[in-house]
Amino acid sequence: MRTGLTVTAAATLLILLTWVALRGMSAEVGTSQDALLAIDRLEKAESALHRDVLSARSGLLRNYDPLVLEINEMRDAVTRLRETTGQYPEIATAIDEVMRSVDKSEGLTEQFKSRNALLQNSLAYFIVFGERLIKEERDRNRAAQVSGLAAAILHLTLDSSAPTVADVDARLRAMQLGGPPADGPSAGGPPGWESPASKPLIEHARMLRNLLPETDGILKEMFSSAGGRHQERVRDLVVARAGASENAAEMFRNILYGMSVVLVCLLVYLGIQLQSRARALRLRADFEHVIAGISTRFITSRPDEVRHHIERALEELAALISADRAYFVIEGDPPQVYQWSGTPDTLPAGWPEGALDLARRSMPEQDGTIHIPRVDHLSRGGDMDLLAAVGLRGWLCIPSFSDECPGAVLGFDAMRQGSLARGDGYGMFRTAFDAIASALDRETLSREKQRLEARLQQARRMETVGALASGVAHNFNNIAGAILGYAEIAQAHVTPESRTAASLDEIRRAGERARDLVDQILTFGRAGADKRERVRVRDLIEETVSMFQASLPGLSAEVEVTVREVPQEMVVLADPARLQQVFLNLCNNAAQAMEGTGTIEIDLDVRASKTVFRHGQDDLGPGQYVSVSVSDVGRGMDETTLERIFEPFFTTRLAGNGLGLATARQIVRELGGAITVRSAAGEGTRFEILLPYAAPARYQAGHIQSRPSATTTRRGGGETILILDGERERLLRNEEILAALGYEPVGFTEQAEAAKACRSARMRFDAALVCHPQRTAIEGAAILHRAAPGLPIILATGSARGIDAPALAAAGVTDVVHCPLVTTELAGALAQCLESRISP
């Protein structure tokens, strides 16, 4: 019943609206519109004709076909005008006047074409002859007359008035008579200067003198006789004819308008709802398209391309919501910042880093976002002052904070009023946050994989070199010792000043060099993480300088060492003896480069970077680094030497062995740092070392003051360490080692029990140590990693052979140590793991 009434009402309303609409339509509307369009077409063609004749007059149009087409277009427009309104006598008379105007324009156009063709041709010849005559004429006065005539003709092309024509006539007479024009230069050529070379120029000048005024006269007549007034007459008559019919239909249109207003009011709400839904669907579709592209790029990107792809993703996401700036910030010291800005203004100091604290204080909405569409609508103080201080009008933030991972925010800034005003659909940006976070996780895993591969390679090399080194040290050192011993015995039986004594001295020195070379080869092949401790770089540098100065008398020269440092405490994780070896090596090289005279400058500083950067031949990740620079004013190095300076066994000194700088770079790389060199021949050399900064805040003040040496073995601060070892006795020994280092050990012999403990309290353990045999160690680490994904895991194994980096990374292993445990090696590995967990 209700459906029938609805259909009947709709049909009645449709019939009523149709009747009113038909009554409101004027019969003359269609005819009048066609006539007006024909008039517009005529006016447009006439304007195009005028434009093209002017272009042809100026030489820009050399093809006259457009003029013919425009005349034909004007005739077709008049014909169409007759067809639509020619049945009305008064309009037909006006149309005849328009046609006569078109015929006259056609005639003038034909005259213009013939005159303008002659004009352009003569002008071209005049220019050619004028340039040739000026170049060939040696008399400066005659050349000036030719230039004056050319200037007068050029003026005539722009202004064909009588004074300009008179000026051209005067200059023509001057050239014919050999004298200057009435207002020209005082000096002229000889009488009768009209030479054969100048005759063509004068003839074309005369032709131009006649053609230019004639052509301009044709154009003036064409423009003055245009049919504009006749066209307006026709337009007025057509509009008057349509007005009568329009008045009759106006009443019905008003009725139709009133009925339409009622219908529009009924549909407004539905329209608003549909628009809102369409906007949300469009935004979602665009967002899904952008997210698909972003995810594809992230999946196929290399680690060094992640930053670029993140910044591009931020730009695309900001464009979806008309934001002016976008950024992704991860907590750390310093924070990692990825940003994009659509404005040339630089970001204010402390922003977007301050977005982390602001997001922590704010309460997210139900979709997990923090949306402030209008900053000026907030209550004064607190958040409003902070957002206004950085110039924001609107703010959107997608935060993520947890106890297991560093906090991060995805933020969008609006610098203009009205941007980010809509509040629908922003929950989808949580997917964008997850995509970026996943890309960064993959980048971190990739770099961790590379680090583990390097560590495994070093561990395997340590096994091989260790087995070889014992034999080399035992056999070769015995041989070198025998040589040195017999040399000393022989020296006791010869005269000190004899030739034999000198030969024995050379044998002894060669034997000592052989023994030193063995030590350096063993150092070059030794692993670097076996004795890592916290090292105060400032104290170690002072000790190094003292040792170096004590060795200066052997150089028989004067070398001064100056140390420049910053007041900030500088601490790194390293083997102090090996790190001191690096500093001593650089100082010795500097002294030898200065040939024993000069100043060595050592600069200490702390550098921070929010992005991955390149230092020398190595890429370093975001974070703080201790910088140690050693500079000298010696002879420097050329480009060829710089390219090979770190190669093993490459040296520029006859007494060198080429292992010093190669060993130094290896040690620095093992510590997670990089070394670079800058030098030029005759300008000195500067080596700069960057080492990862270990925050000194983890020291106890009293402990630091009680140890005056440069290093302190890393002691635990009561952190809880999970130990997984299948042998009970070995487990107890390892627990005692950890307790002696200041940690709280919790041991397990079964993998299932250890995993259960991790799942029940994920924040209970600070790190894990897996001491199972190699065949089950990876499996045990993987089980712990699944139970507690954020837990650093150290793998203790007797041999690194057969273990690959991808397996270690998949199992969550962050470091590998030797089994049985070595106290110093374990202390360094634990310190590094705990430090990386605190500072991402």
Buried (B, 14 or more C-beta within 10 A) or exposed (E): EEEEEEEEEEEEEEEEBEEBBEBBBBEBEEBBEBBBBBBEBBBBBBEBBBEBBEBBBEEEBEEBEBBEBBBEBBBBBBEBBBEBBBEBEEBBEBBEBBBEBBEBBBEBBBBBBEBBBBBBEBBEBBBEBBEBBBEEBEEEBBBBBBBBBBEBBEBBBEEBEEEBBEBBBBBBEBBBBBBBBEEBBEEBBEEEBBBEEBEBBBBBBBBBBBBBBBBBEBBEBBBEEBBEEBBEBBBEBBEEBBEEBBEEBEEBBEBBEEBBEEEEEEEEEEEEEEEEEEEBEEBEEBBEEBBEEBBEBBEEBEBEBBBEBBBBBBBBBBBBBBBBBBBBBBBBEBBBBBBBBBEEEEBEEEBBBBBBBBBEEBEBEEBBBBBBBBBEEBEEEEBBEBBBEBBBBBBBBBBBBEEEBBBBBBBBBBBEEEBBBBEEBBBBBBBBBBBBBEBBEBBBBBBBBBBBBEBBEBBBBBBEBEEEBEEBBEEBBEEBEEBBEBBEEBBEEBEEEEEEBEEBEEBBEBBBEBBEBBEBBBBBBBBBBBBBBBBBBBBBBBBBBEEBEEEBEEBEEEBEBEBEBEEEBBBBBBBBEBBBBBBBBBBBBBBBBBEBEBBBBBBBBBBEBBEBBEBBEBBBBBBBBBBBBBBBBBBBBEEEBBEEBBEBEBBBEEEBBBBBBBBBBBBBBBBBBBBBBBBEEEEBBBBBBBBBBBEEEBBEEEEBEEBEEBBBBBBBEEBBBBBBBBEEEBBEEBBEBBEEBBBBBBBBBEBEEBBEBBEEEBEEBBBBBBBBEBEEBBEBBBBBBEBBEEBBBBBBBEEBEEBEBEBBBBBBBBBBBBBEBBEBBBBBBBBBBBBBBBBB
